[in-house]
Amino acid sequence: MECSDSISELLLKVASLIPISHYLLGIWIISFIFWYNFLEIHIISDLFNGFRGNPVSLTFNTCSEIYHNVVSKCSILHGRYLVTPWLASPHLQTSFLNFLGRPPKFTYKRQLFITPDGGTIAFDWLMPSDVNRGSSYRSNVISKEDTTPIVIVIPGLMSDSDSP
C-alpha cells in the first residue's frame, strides 16, 4: 500500500465522520451567497446603512447649460436612492414590469433616420397634447420654433417607446 493511498483513505474516513447536516448547511450558505449576488438583492447592505439608500451618481459636464438649467434644479438627483425592499433586484424589477406593469399610454410622432451603414434609428417625439394635459392645442405637428427642452431616453438595444 502506497503512502498516497493511505492519505486518501484517511481523508475519506474523516469526511465520512462529518455529519451530512454540516454539508447541507455549507451548500445552503454557498448557494445563498451566489443567488444574493446574482439577483443583486441588497437588503442586507440596506440594513447595515440604515435604509438610507445610496447616493445618486450622475455623469455630466458641470459647465453644461443643460446641467445648470435642469439637473441643478432637480433636488431628487442630488439625494439618495433606496429601492423598494421587495423589488430590490434589477432582474425582479424587469420581470415585474414585463408581466404586471402597465405603462401609461402616450402618443408619439415617429421619425426614422437611415444611417450610412444601412441601420435605422427611430426618434419617438412625445406630442405636446400628452405633455400638457388640458392645454389649448392638440396638434400632431412639431413646430421648428418650439423651445421645449428635449430629454433623450435610450431604453435599450432592442427596446422601444412602447416597452414597459
MARTIKE-59460 format. One record per residue: residue number from 1; residue in three letters; x, y, z of N, C-alpha, C, O in turn. Coordinates in steps of 0.05 Angstrom, whole numbers. Layout:
N
 pos code  neast nnorth    nup caeast canorth   caup  ceast cnorth    cup  oeast onorth    oup
 NUM  ala      X      Y      Z      X       Y      Z      X      Y      Z      X      Y      Z
...
***
This chain:
164
 pos code  neast nnorth    nup caeast canorth   caup  ceast cnorth    cup  oeast onorth    oup
   1  met     17    -23      0      0       0      0     18     25      0     36     27     16
   2  glu     12     43    -19     28      67    -21     19     88      0     -3     86     11
   3  cys     37    107      4     31     128     24      8    145     15     -9    154     31
   4  ser      6    151    -11    -15     168    -22    -42    154    -19    -63    167    -14
   5  asp    -43    128    -22    -68     113    -18    -78    115     10   -102    118     15
   6  ser    -60    113     29    -68     114     57    -78    142     65    -95    145     82
   7  ile    -66    163     53    -75     190     58   -103    195     47   -119    207     60
   8  ser   -108    185     23   -134     189     11   -155    173     26   -178    183     30
   9  glu   -148    149     35   -167     133     51   -173    147     78   -195    147     87
  10  leu   -152    159     90   -155     173    115   -173    197    111   -190    203    128
  11  leu   -169    212     89   -186     235     83   -215    227     79   -233    242     89
  12  leu   -220    205     66   -248     196     62   -261    188     88   -284    194     93
  13  lys   -245    175    106   -256     168    132   -263    192    149   -283    193    162
  14  val   -245    213    148   -250     238    162   -275    251    151   -292    261    166
  15  ala   -277    252    124   -300     265    112   -326    251    118   -347    264    121
  16  ser   -325    224    122   -349     210    128   -358    214    157   -380    208    164
  17  leu   -340    223    174   -347     229    202   -362    255    206   -375    259    226
  18  ile   -360    273    186   -374     298    188   -403    294    182   -410    281    162
  19  pro   -421    303    199   -450     298    195   -459    311    168   -449    332    160
  20  ile   -478    298    155   -489     307    130   -502    334    132   -503    350    113
  21  ser   -513    340    156   -526     367    160   -505    389    157   -513    411    148
  22  his   -480    385    164   -460     405    160   -454    410    131   -450    433    122
  23  tyr   -454    389    115   -450     392     86   -474    407     74   -470    425     58
  24  leu   -498    400     82   -522     413     72   -522    443     80   -529    460     64
  25  leu   -513    449    105   -512     477    113   -492    492     96   -497    515     88
  26  gly   -469    480     91   -449     493     74   -459    498     46   -454    519     34
  27  ile   -472    478     34   -484     481      8   -505    504      8   -506    519    -11
  28  trp   -521    505     29   -542     525     30   -529    553     32   -538    572     19
  29  ile   -508    556     48   -495     582     51   -482    591     25   -485    614     17
  30  ile   -468    573     11   -456     579    -14   -477    587    -35   -473    606    -50
  31  ser   -499    572    -37   -520     579    -56   -534    605    -49   -541    620    -67
  32  phe   -537    610    -23   -550     636    -15   -532    659    -24   -542    679    -35
  33  ile   -506    657    -19   -488     678    -27   -488    682    -58   -488    704    -67
  34  phe   -488    660    -72   -489     661   -102   -515    675   -111   -513    694   -127
  35  trp   -538    667   -102   -563     679   -111   -566    707   -101   -577    724   -115
  36  tyr   -556    713    -77   -557     741    -67   -541    760    -85   -551    781    -92
  37  asn   -518    751    -94   -502     767   -112   -513    767   -140   -512    787   -154
  38  phe   -522    744   -150   -533     742   -177   -558    759   -181   -560    773   -200
  39  leu   -576    757   -162   -601     772   -164   -598    801   -155   -616    817   -158
  40  glu   -575    808   -144   -569     835   -134   -590    845   -114   -599    867   -116
  41  ile   -597    828    -96   -615     835    -74   -598    847    -52   -581    833    -41
  42  his   -602    872    -46   -584     887    -29   -597    893     -1   -590    913     11
  43  ile   -615    876      8   -629     882     33   -610    881     57   -613    897     76
  44  ile   -590    864     56   -571     862     78   -554    888     79   -550    899    101
  45  ser   -544    897     57   -528     922     57   -546    945     64   -537    964     76
  46  asp   -572    944     56   -590     966     64   -595    966     94   -597    987    106
  47  leu   -595    942    106   -598     941    135   -574    954    149   -577    968    168
  48  phe   -550    948    138   -526     960    151   -524    990    148   -513   1003    166
  49  asn   -534   1001    126   -533    1030    124   -559   1044    133   -564   1067    128
  50  gly   -576   1029    147   -600    1041    159   -622   1048    140   -637   1067    145
  51  phe   -624   1035    117   -644    1041     97   -643   1070     88   -664   1082     83
  52  arg   -619   1082     87   -616    1109     78   -613   1111     48   -615   1133     36
  53  gly   -607   1089     35   -603    1088      6   -575   1096     -1   -558   1102     16
  54  asn   -570   1096    -27   -544    1103    -38   -545   1129    -52   -566   1136    -63
  55  pro   -524   1144    -52   -525    1170    -67   -529   1165    -97   -519   1146   -108
  56  val   -544   1183   -109   -549    1182   -138   -523   1192   -151   -514   1214   -145
  57  ser   -513   1177   -170   -488    1185   -184   -496   1192   -213   -509   1176   -226
  58  leu   -487   1215   -222   -493    1223   -249   -466   1229   -263   -447   1237   -251
  59  thr   -466   1225   -289   -443    1232   -305   -451   1255   -323   -469   1252   -340
  60  phe   -439   1278   -319   -447    1301   -334   -424   1321   -334   -405   1319   -319
  61  asn   -426   1341   -351   -407    1363   -352   -418   1386   -336   -439   1397   -342
  62  thr   -405   1393   -314   -415    1414   -296   -415   1442   -309   -428   1460   -299
  63  cys   -401   1445   -331   -402    1471   -345   -425   1472   -365   -429   1493   -378
  64  ser   -439   1451   -368   -460    1450   -388   -484   1467   -381   -492   1470   -357
  65  glu   -496   1479   -401   -520    1496   -397   -544   1478   -388   -560   1486   -372
  66  ile   -545   1453   -398   -566    1435   -391   -564   1428   -361   -584   1427   -347
  67  tyr   -539   1425   -351   -536    1419   -323   -547   1442   -306   -562   1437   -287
  68  his   -541   1466   -313   -550    1489   -297   -579   1494   -299   -592   1504   -281
  69  asn   -591   1487   -322   -620    1492   -326   -637   1469   -317   -661   1473   -310
  70  val   -627   1444   -316   -644    1421   -310   -634   1407   -285   -647   1406   -264
  71  val   -610   1395   -287   -600    1377   -266   -596   1392   -240   -603   1382   -219
  72  ser   -586   1416   -241   -581    1431   -216   -606   1438   -201   -606   1443   -177
  73  lys   -629   1439   -215   -654    1446   -203   -671   1422   -194   -691   1425   -181
  74  cys   -662   1398   -200   -676    1373   -192   -664   1363   -167   -643   1349   -167
  75  ser   -676   1369   -144   -665    1361   -119   -664   1330   -116   -646   1320   -101
  76  ile   -681   1316   -129   -681    1287   -127   -656   1275   -138   -647   1253   -130
  77  leu   -643   1288   -157   -619    1279   -169   -594   1283   -151   -573   1273   -157
  78  his   -598   1298   -130   -576    1304   -112   -580   1290    -85   -565   1294    -66
  79  gly   -600   1273    -83   -606    1259    -58   -596   1231    -58   -575   1225    -70
  80  arg   -610   1214    -44   -603    1185    -42   -626   1169    -54   -649   1177    -55
  81  tyr   -619   1145    -64   -638    1127    -77   -640   1102    -61   -620   1088    -56
  82  leu   -664   1095    -53   -669    1069    -39   -691   1055    -54   -713   1065    -58
  83  val   -684   1030    -63   -703    1015    -78   -724   1003    -60   -721   1002    -35
  84  thr   -747    995    -72   -768     982    -56   -757    955    -47   -747    939    -63
  85  pro   -757    950    -20   -744     925    -10   -754    900    -23   -738    881    -27
  86  trp   -780    897    -29   -790     872    -40   -784    870    -70   -790    850    -82
  87  leu   -774    892    -83   -768     892   -111   -740    904   -116   -736    920   -134
  88  ala   -721    895    -99   -694     908    -99   -677    899   -122   -658    913   -130
  89  ser   -681    876   -133   -664     865   -154   -672    877   -181   -696    878   -188
  90  pro   -653    885   -198   -660     894   -224   -673    872   -241   -689    878   -259
  91  his   -666    847   -236   -678     825   -250   -707    822   -243   -724    818   -260
  92  leu   -713    825   -217   -741     824   -208   -757    848   -218   -780    845   -225
  93  gln   -745    871   -219   -758     895   -230   -766    891   -259   -788    897   -267
  94  thr   -747    880   -275   -753     875   -303   -776    855   -306   -794    859   -323
  95  ser   -775    833   -291   -796     813   -292   -822    825   -284   -843    819   -296
  96  phe   -823    841   -262   -847     853   -252   -860    870   -274   -884    868   -279
  97  leu   -844    888   -286   -854     906   -307   -864    890   -331   -883    897   -344
  98  asn   -849    869   -338   -857     854   -361   -883    840   -358   -900    839   -376
  99  phe   -888    828   -334   -913     812   -330   -935    828   -317   -959    823   -323
 100  leu   -929    847   -300   -950     861   -285   -951    891   -290   -971    904   -281
 101  gly   -932    902   -302   -931     931   -306   -950    940   -328   -954    927   -348
 102  arg   -961    963   -324   -979     976   -343   -969   1004   -348   -977   1023   -334
 103  pro   -952   1008   -368   -941    1034   -373   -963   1053   -383   -983   1044   -396
 104  pro   -961   1079   -378   -981    1098   -388   -980   1099   -418   -959   1094   -431
 105  lys  -1003   1104   -430  -1004    1106   -459   -999   1135   -468  -1012   1154   -458
 106  phe   -981   1138   -486   -975    1165   -497   -976   1164   -527   -976   1142   -539
 107  thr   -979   1187   -539   -980    1189   -568   -952   1200   -577   -943   1220   -567
 108  tyr   -940   1185   -596   -914    1193   -606   -915   1198   -635   -932   1187   -650
 109  lys   -898   1216   -644   -894    1220   -673   -866   1209   -678   -846   1218   -667
 110  arg   -865   1188   -696   -840    1174   -701   -826   1186   -725   -839   1190   -746
 111  gln   -800   1191   -722   -783    1199   -744   -762   1177   -748   -749   1169   -728
 112  leu   -759   1168   -772   -739    1148   -778   -715   1160   -793   -719   1176   -812
 113  phe   -691   1152   -785   -667    1161   -798   -651   1137   -807   -647   1118   -792
 114  ile   -642   1137   -832   -626    1115   -843   -597   1123   -840   -589   1145   -849
 115  thr   -581   1106   -827   -552    1112   -823   -536   1103   -848   -546   1087   -863
 116  pro   -512   1114   -851   -496    1107   -875   -490   1077   -877   -486   1067   -899
 117  asp   -490   1063   -855   -484    1034   -856   -509   1017   -860   -508    993   -859
 118  gly   -532   1030   -865   -557    1016   -871   -574   1011   -847   -596   1000   -849
 119  gly   -566   1020   -823   -582    1017   -799   -604   1038   -798   -604   1057   -814
 120  thr   -622   1034   -780   -645    1052   -776   -646   1062   -748   -644   1046   -729
 121  ile   -649   1088   -744   -653    1100   -718   -681   1113   -717   -688   1127   -736
 122  ala   -696   1106   -697   -723    1118   -694   -724   1137   -671   -715   1130   -649
 123  phe   -734   1161   -676   -739    1180   -654   -769   1181   -650   -784   1185   -669
 124  asp   -778   1177   -626   -806    1179   -619   -810   1205   -603   -801   1207   -580
 125  trp   -823   1224   -615   -827    1250   -602   -854   1249   -587   -875   1244   -599
 126  leu   -853   1255   -562   -877    1257   -546   -892   1282   -554   -882   1304   -554
 127  met   -917   1278   -561   -933    1300   -571   -942   1319   -548   -947   1310   -526
 128  pro   -943   1345   -554   -950    1365   -533   -977   1359   -520   -982   1367   -497
 129  ser   -996   1347   -535  -1022    1342   -523  -1020   1322   -500  -1037   1323   -482
 130  asp  -1000   1305   -499   -996    1287   -477   -980   1299   -454   -983   1292   -431
 131  val   -962   1318   -461   -946    1331   -441   -962   1352   -426   -962   1352   -401
 132  asn   -977   1368   -440   -993    1390   -427  -1022   1382   -428  -1037   1392   -444
 133  arg  -1030   1364   -410  -1058    1356   -409  -1076   1381   -403  -1070   1396   -385
 134  gly  -1096   1384   -419  -1114    1406   -416  -1104   1431   -430  -1117   1453   -427
 135  ser  -1083   1429   -445  -1073    1453   -459  -1092   1459   -483  -1108   1442   -491
 136  ser  -1089   1483   -493  -1108    1492   -514  -1101   1480   -541  -1118   1480   -559
 137  tyr  -1077   1470   -546  -1071    1459   -572  -1068   1429   -571  -1058   1418   -551
 138  arg  -1077   1416   -592  -1075    1387   -593  -1066   1380   -621  -1080   1367   -637
 139  ser  -1042   1389   -628  -1031    1385   -655  -1012   1362   -655   -998   1356   -635
 140  asn  -1010   1348   -678   -991    1327   -681   -967   1337   -697   -951   1321   -707
 141  val   -964   1363   -700   -942    1375   -715   -921   1386   -695   -929   1400   -676
 142  ile   -896   1380   -700   -875    1391   -683   -865   1417   -697   -855   1416   -719
 143  ser   -868   1439   -683   -860    1465   -694   -830   1468   -692   -817   1460   -673
 144  lys   -818   1481   -713   -790    1486   -712   -783   1508   -693   -760   1511   -684
 145  glu   -802   1525   -685   -798    1546   -666   -802   1537   -637   -799   1553   -619
 146  asp   -809   1512   -633   -814    1502   -606   -788   1502   -590   -768   1492   -598
 147  thr   -790   1514   -566   -766    1516   -549   -768   1498   -524   -754   1502   -505
 148  thr   -786   1478   -526   -789    1460   -504   -764   1443   -501   -753   1433   -521
 149  pro   -753   1440   -476   -729    1424   -473   -733   1395   -482   -755   1385   -480
 150  ile   -712   1383   -491   -713    1355   -501   -698   1338   -481   -676   1344   -474
 151  val   -711   1316   -473   -698    1296   -457   -696   1271   -474   -716   1261   -485
 152  ile   -672   1260   -476   -668    1236   -492   -667   1212   -473   -650   1211   -455
 153  val   -684   1193   -478   -685    1168   -462   -677   1145   -481   -690   1141   -502
 154  ile   -656   1131   -474   -648    1108   -490   -656   1083   -475   -642   1075   -456
 155  pro   -677   1070   -484   -688    1048   -468   -672   1022   -469   -675   1005   -452
 156  gly   -656   1018   -489   -640     993   -491   -637    986   -520   -647    999   -538
 157  leu   -622    965   -524   -615     957   -551   -639    949   -568   -642    959   -590
 158  met   -656    932   -558   -679     922   -573   -706    933   -562   -727    921   -568
 159  ser   -705    954   -547   -730     964   -535   -740    988   -551   -726    998   -568
 160  asp   -764    996   -544   -775    1020   -558   -793   1035   -538   -795   1028   -515
 161  ser   -807   1055   -549   -824    1072   -532   -848   1058   -520   -858   1067   -499
 162  asp   -856   1036   -531   -879    1022   -521   -872   1001   -500   -890    988   -489
 163  ser   -846    996   -496   -838     976   -476   -842    986   -448   -838   1010   -442
 164  pro   -851    969   -430   -854     977   -402   -827    984   -390   -826    992   -366
***
